[in-house]
């Protein structure tokens, strides 16, 4: 798939997605149940990834990062040379890479857990691939704009109904963000030695407050028939299917939610371990708590960037929140390595996962012909 052509993914026939029309499906609803279920929202049979825009977005993100670095520290050549110091203690970089793999697996397995609550027959391997591909799509588009619809479409393609796909993706996102918010709140504790300024403190509180307000209003709105009745019929139809699928998660029991929260905790622990390991590879030895709280605040601020990967905000925020806790000579070097680990490598892994899946899909189409 070249960067100059929009690649199109086509949905498989629904019978094939479940292993054939004659295959028995686990938990398949009866005819009476189907009649009572709300109509499903339509999902297009094809979706095109805007490769040109994605490549341009990555380029603009890299450019924004370089501009921020040049503004803060124009001696970028010396900083890049300082990054090679990490090769003197490569074990720390090796452990940083292991942390990256751990967080990718924890994030992907969260989606697998939710999907198999709804459809136990759906392939774990395919669901893992969807989660990995999302790192490419989210990292290459502004505000991660295509990440959620892309996952919803591909999950539909491998066997879920549209409302089930949407529910799995959104529940995972809510738990993911909730755990981060709780960690970010630790930055306001006296023991945290938080590096944030009063302005940054108010910004973070504003973001957290807006999230909490949206979750509370959304929860009570969906639980009240009056609230649903005020919505247009097209939106209400989509929400009916979503609410129905959410009920499946509630009936799954507390163990599923505990497992999901635990996986997201593993994700954030692994994510927050990368910067200290990178700094150790560069010779830094210092207190961990300011680095951890600075990272939590940084992760809350990064989505404010209009560029892919939180570019611009990520670099500036890193130098403001993490940089003061490290020697000046390794600040930019550690920033470069951190962006490679948390942005560029996940996108590369997502591209490999997408390539493997589309290659396999193309092979199946040729065999059918």
C-alpha positions in Angstrom: 0.0 0.0 0.0 1.7 3.1 -1.2 1.5 6.5 0.5 0.2 8.1 -2.7 -2.9 5.9 -3.0 -5.9 5.5 -0.7 -6.1 1.9 0.4 -9.5 0.5 0.8 -10.5 -2.3 3.2 -13.6 -4.2 2.3 -15.9 -6.0 4.7 -16.1 -9.7 4.5 -19.5 -11.4 4.1 -21.0 -11.8 7.6 -21.2 -15.6 7.2 -17.5 -15.8 6.6 -16.7 -13.6 9.5 -18.2 -16.2 11.8 -16.7 -19.2 10.2 -19.4 -19.8 7.5 -23.2 -19.6 7.3 -23.5 -23.2 8.5 -21.2 -22.9 11.4 -22.8 -22.8 14.9 -22.3 -19.5 16.6 -21.8 -19.3 20.3 -24.6 -17.4 22.0 -26.4 -16.8 18.7 -29.8 -15.0 19.3 -33.0 -16.7 18.5 -35.5 -15.4 15.9 -37.7 -14.0 18.6 -34.7 -12.1 20.2 -33.8 -10.7 16.8 -37.3 -9.3 16.3 -37.1 -7.6 19.7 -33.7 -6.1 19.1 -33.3 -2.5 17.9 -32.1 -2.1 14.3 -28.4 -1.9 13.9 -26.8 1.2 12.5 -25.4 0.7 9.0 -21.7 0.3 8.6 -20.2 0.8 5.1 -18.8 -2.3 3.4 -15.6 -0.4 2.6 -13.5 2.1 4.5 -10.5 4.0 3.0 -7.5 5.0 5.0 -6.3 8.5 3.9 -2.7 7.5 3.5 -1.6 10.8 2.0 -3.1 12.7 4.9 -1.6 10.2 7.4 1.9 10.5 5.9 1.5 14.3 5.8 0.4 14.3 9.4 3.4 12.3 10.5 5.7 14.7 8.7 4.0 17.7 10.3 4.2 16.0 13.7 8.0 15.4 13.3 8.4 19.0 12.0 6.6 20.4 15.0 8.8 18.4 17.3 12.0 19.6 15.7 10.7 23.3 15.8 10.0 23.0 19.5 13.4 21.5 20.2 15.2 24.2 18.1 13.3 27.0 19.9 14.1 25.6 23.3 17.7 24.4 22.5 19.2 25.4 19.1 22.2 23.0 19.7 20.2 20.1 18.5 23.3 18.4 16.8 25.0 18.1 20.2 21.8 16.7 21.7 21.5 14.1 19.1 25.1 13.2 19.7 24.4 12.9 23.4 21.7 10.4 22.6 24.4 8.0 21.5 25.6 7.9 25.1 22.7 5.6 25.8 24.5 2.9 23.9 27.1 2.7 26.7 24.4 1.3 28.9 22.2 -0.6 26.4 20.5 -2.7 29.0 18.4 0.2 30.1 17.2 0.7 26.5 16.5 -3.0 26.2 14.3 -2.8 29.3 12.6 0.3 27.9 11.8 -1.7 24.7 10.5 -4.5 26.9 8.3 -2.0 28.7 7.0 -0.9 25.3 6.1 -4.4 24.4 4.4 -5.0 27.8 2.2 -1.9 27.4 1.3 -2.9 23.8 0.3 -6.4 24.9 -1.7 -5.1 27.9 -3.6 -2.6 25.7 -4.3 -5.1 23.0 -5.4 -7.8 25.5 -7.8 -5.3 27.0 -9.7 -5.2 23.7 -9.5 -9.0 23.4 -11.0 -9.4 26.8 -14.0 -7.1 26.0 -14.6 -8.6 22.6 -14.7 -12.1 23.8 -17.2 -11.2 26.5 -19.6 -10.4 23.7 -18.5 -12.9 21.1 -16.3 -15.8 22.5 -15.9 -17.2 19.0 -14.0 -14.2 17.6 -10.3 -14.9 17.0 -8.0 -13.5 19.6 -5.3 -13.1 17.0 -7.4 -10.9 14.8 -8.5 -8.8 17.7 -4.9 -8.3 18.9 -4.1 -7.2 15.3 -6.9 -4.6 15.4 -5.6 -3.1 18.6 -2.0 -2.9 17.2 -3.2 -1.3 14.0 -5.0 1.4 16.0 -1.6 2.7 17.2 -0.7 3.4 13.5 -4.0 5.0 12.7 -4.2 7.0 15.9 -0.5 8.1 15.8 -0.8 9.3 12.2 -4.1 11.3 12.4 -4.9 14.5 14.1 -6.4 14.0 17.6 -6.3 10.3 16.7 -9.4 11.1 14.7 -9.7 7.8 12.8 -8.6 5.5 15.7 -12.1 4.7 17.1 -14.1 4.4 13.8 -11.3 2.3 12.3 -11.4 -0.2 15.2 -15.2 -0.2 15.1 -15.2 -1.1 11.4 -12.5 -3.8 11.6 -14.1 -5.4 14.7 -17.4 -5.5 12.7 -15.6 -7.1 9.9 -14.2 -9.9 12.0 -17.5 -10.8 13.6 -19.1 -8.2 15.9 -22.3 -6.2 15.4 -21.8 -2.4 15.0 -23.1 -1.6 18.5 -20.9 -4.4 20.0 -17.9 -3.0 18.2 -18.6 0.5 19.5 -19.2 -0.7 23.0 -15.9 -2.6 23.2 -13.9 0.3 21.9 -15.5 2.9 24.1 -15.5 0.9 27.3 -11.8 0.2 26.8 -11.2 3.9 26.2 -13.1 5.0 29.2 -11.2 2.6 31.6 -7.9 3.6 29.9 -8.6 7.3 30.5 -10.1 6.9 34.0 -6.9 5.1 35.2 -4.8 7.9 33.8 -6.9 10.6 35.4 -6.6 8.9 38.8 -2.8 8.7 38.4 -2.7 12.4 37.3 -4.6 13.4 40.4 -1.5 12.1 42.4 0.3 15.1 41.0 -1.7 17.3 43.4 -0.7 15.3 46.5 1.9 16.9 48.7 4.2 13.9 48.6 4.4 13.9 44.8 6.9 16.7 44.4 5.0 17.7 41.3 6.8 19.9 38.8 3.7 21.5 37.3 3.2 25.3 37.5 0.0 26.9 38.9 -1.2 27.5 35.3 -0.6 23.9 34.3 -2.4 22.8 37.5 -5.5 24.7 36.5 -5.4 23.3 33.0 -5.1 19.8 34.2 -7.9 20.3 36.7 -10.1 21.8 33.9 -9.5 18.8 31.7 -10.2 16.3 34.5 -13.3 18.2 35.5 -14.6 18.3 31.9 -14.0 14.5 31.6 -15.9 13.8 34.9 -18.7 16.1 33.9 -19.1 14.4 30.5 -19.0 10.9 32.0 -21.6 11.7 34.7 -24.0 13.6 32.3 -23.6 10.8 29.7 -24.3 8.1 32.2 -27.5 9.6 33.6 -28.7 10.8 30.2 -28.5 7.3 28.8 -30.3 5.8 31.8 -33.3 8.2 31.5 -35.9 7.5 28.8 -36.7 11.2 28.7 -33.1 12.0 27.8 -33.1 9.5 24.9 -36.5 10.7 23.7 -35.1 14.2 23.1 -32.5 12.9 20.7 -33.0 12.5 16.9 -34.3 9.0 15.9 -31.1 8.2 14.0 -28.9 8.9 17.0 -31.4 7.2 19.3 -31.2 4.0 17.2 -27.5 3.9 17.5 -27.6 4.5 21.3 -30.2 1.8 21.7 -27.8 -0.8 20.3 -24.9 0.7 22.3 -26.9 0.5 25.6 -27.9 -3.1 24.8 -24.3 -4.1 24.2 -23.2 -2.3 27.4 -25.6 -4.4 29.4 -23.6 -7.5 28.2 -20.5 -6.0 30.0 -22.6 -5.4 33.2 -23.8 -9.0 33.2 -20.3 -10.3 32.7 -19.5 -9.6 36.3 -17.0 -7.7 38.3 -14.1 -10.1 37.5 -14.0 -8.9 33.9 -13.9 -5.2 35.0 -11.2 -6.0 37.5 -9.1 -7.7 34.8 -9.6 -4.8 32.5 -8.6 -2.3 35.2 -5.5 -4.4 36.0 -4.5 -4.5 32.4 -4.7 -0.8 32.1 -2.7 -0.4 35.3 0.0 -2.6 33.7 -0.2 -0.4 30.6 0.4 2.8 32.5 3.1 1.4 34.8 5.0 0.2 31.7 4.4 3.5 29.9 5.7 5.5 32.9 8.8 3.2 33.2 10.1 4.2 29.8 11.3 7.7 30.6 13.2 6.7 33.8 14.9 3.8 31.9 15.9 6.2 29.0 17.3 8.7 31.5 19.2 5.9 33.3 20.7 4.9 29.9 21.9 8.4 29.6 23.6 8.4 33.0 20.8 10.1 35.1 20.3 9.1 38.7 17.6 11.0 40.5 14.2 10.9 42.3 11.5 8.9 40.4 8.4 10.6 41.8 8.7 13.9 40.0 9.3 12.0 36.8 6.2 9.9 37.3 3.8 12.7 38.2 5.2 14.9 35.4 4.4 12.0 32.9 0.9 11.7 34.2 0.2 15.4 33.7 1.9 15.3 30.3 -0.3 12.4 29.1 -3.4 14.4 30.1 -2.1 17.5 28.1 -0.9 15.7 24.9 -4.4 15.2 23.5 -4.8 19.0 23.3 -2.4 19.0 20.3 -4.1 19.2 16.9 -1.2 17.2 15.4 -0.7 13.4 15.2 1.0 11.9 18.3 0.4 15.0 20.4 3.3 16.6 18.5 4.3 20.0 19.7 2.5 19.7 23.0 4.4 16.5 23.8 7.8 18.0 23.2 7.2 21.3 24.9 5.4 19.5 27.8 8.3 17.1 28.2 10.9 19.8 28.4 8.8 21.8 30.9 7.7 18.9 33.1 10.4 16.3 32.8 13.4 18.4 31.6 13.9 20.3 34.9 14.5 17.0 36.7 17.4 15.9 34.4 20.8 17.5 33.5 20.5 20.0 30.7 22.9 18.0 28.5 20.6 15.0 28.2 17.2 16.7 28.2 16.7 16.8 24.4 18.4 13.4 23.9 16.0 11.8 26.4 13.1 13.5 24.7 14.1 12.1 21.3 14.5 8.6 22.6 11.1 8.8 24.4 9.3 9.9 21.3 10.9 7.0 19.3 9.8 4.5 21.9 6.2 5.9 22.5 5.3 7.2 19.1 7.4 6.0 16.2 7.9 2.3 17.2 4.2 1.7 18.0 3.2 3.1 14.6 5.8 0.9 12.9 4.4 -2.2 14.8 0.9 -1.1 13.8 2.0 -0.8 10.2 3.4 -4.4 10.3 0.2 -5.7 11.8 -1.9 -4.0 9.2 0.3 -5.3 6.4 0.1 -8.8 7.7 -3.7 -8.7 7.9 -4.3 -7.1 4.5 -1.9 -9.5 2.9 -3.8 -12.4 4.4 -7.1 -10.9 3.4 -5.9 -10.5 -0.2 -4.8 -14.1 -0.2 -8.2 -15.3 0.8 -9.9 -13.2 -1.9 -7.6 -14.8 -4.5 -8.4 -18.3 -3.3 -12.1 -17.6 -3.5 -11.7 -16.5 -7.1 
